[in-house]
């Protein structure tokens, strides 16, 4: 199973980014997909997930700004991030079962 994140970068506070997680070797329509992030100097934390049935759950602190979607035809999961804040800075990773991507860096400037 290979997960490849993309879409990170530098954005000003208040801006938006859409991250992608392209998956090979695993069907996202039958497996739960998770997004995590790791702020600099801090522990990895869950952002949210989409279940195999397509149910989306975002952690409470990020609801209203972040959302997850998936495209089964492309076997890709997305993380849409709006109204970004400097504290959203970190490495964002996708994860399913025992597999992790390498992460993509998001930096939000004030």
N, C-alpha and C positions, 0 to 999 in steps of 0.2 A: 504494500500500500504506500502510495506516495502522495503527499499533500504539498502543494506549492502556493504560498501566499504572494500576493502582489497588490499594488495600489497604494502603498504607504508613501510618505513624503513629508515635506514641510508645508504647513498651512498656518495662516493667521487665526487667532482666536475668533470664533464666530463662523468659521468656514466649515466646509464639509469634505469628507473623503468617502470613497467606497472601496473597501477592500474585497479582494477575491481570493477564494481558496479553490484551486483546481485539484480535483481528486482523481487518481488513477488506481486501479486495483481494488476498488471498493465502490459499491453502488450507494450513492448518498440517499436514494429514495427508500432504502431499507435499513439504513444505519443512522443513528443520531450523530449530529455534527455540532461541535462546540467551538466557540470563540473564547480565547483567553487573552489576557494582556499582562505584561510585566513592566511596571513603571521602573525607572532607573533607581537602583538601590533598594527595591522593594520586592516582595514575594509576588509570584504569579497569582492572578485573580481571575475568576470567571467573569466573562462579559455576558454571555448568554448561550442559548443553544436552540437547535431545531430538532424535533424528534423525527423518527422515521415516518410518523403520520403527518408531519408538517406543522406540528404545534410549536409555536415560537415562544420562548421565554427569555426576557432580558432582566438582568438583575435590577432591583428596584432603583438603585441610585442612578442608573443610566436610562431608565424608561423615559420615553418622550424625546430622547435625543438619538438613541441607537436603535437599529432594527436589523433583523436577519432575514434573508430570503435565500431561495435556492432555485437553481435551474437544472432539473433532472436531465434534460437533453444534453446539457453541457457538463453534467456531473460536477457542478461548481456551486459553491456556497458563497454568499456575499454578506458583508457587514457594512451597512450604511450608517455613517456617523455624521450627525449634524450638530450645529451650534457647539463646535469643539472648543474645549477649554485647555489651558496649559497643563492642567493636571491629567488630561487624557494622553499626554506624552508617554510613549513606551513602545515596547515590541509587542506586536499583535500576532497571535498564533492560532491556527485552527488545529483541531484535534478530533479524532474519532477512534473509538475503541482504544487500541494500544499505540496508535500512530499519531505523530506530531509533524507539523510542518516546521520549516526553519525560521519562520517569523518574518514580519515586515515592520520596519521602523516607522512610527508615526511621531512627528514632532510638531507641537502646536506652540507657536510663538505668541507672546502677549502684545 
